[in-house]
Amino acid sequence: MAPPPLGPFSSDDIAGFLEEHGYTANPAGFIQHYRHNFTFEGDSLAWLDINAIAVRKGEVVPDRPLRITFRCEYNGAFPQWKLTSVEELSADVASKALDREQDFPKISPWPKDGAK
C-alpha cells in the first residue's frame, strides 16, 4: 500500500512543528510548502528543510538549515505520516535550504511589529 500524500502545509502548520521542538518561526510567515518541496527517501521517510534565518531558538539564529523529518508508519491497515524530528543540519549534510550568512547576526530577535 502506497503512503498517503504528505502536505501541503500552511505557515501555521510549519510554525507548529517548529514550536514543538523549541523553535519559533518568522512571525511574518512562510511560503506554503507543497509535495515537491519535500525530499522523499523511499515510501517511508520524507523531510522539508527550512532556511536558517527563517527560525530562531530564543533569539539565536541557527548556523545551518533546520530539517523537519516525517516517517510513514503503518498502524493496522492505514499508513500515516508522523513528525519525528526537527533538527539543525550538521555541516556535512547537503541541503537546498540556506545557511545563515556570516554577516547575519547570530543573536537576532524577531522584529516587534512582525515584519520580515
Secondary structure, 3 states (H helix, E strand, C coil): CCCCCCCCECHHHHHHHHHHCCCEECCCCCCCECHHHCEEECCCEEEEEECHHHEEECCECCCCCEEEEEEEEEECCEEEEEEEEEEECCCCCCCCCCCCCCCCCCECCCCCCCCC
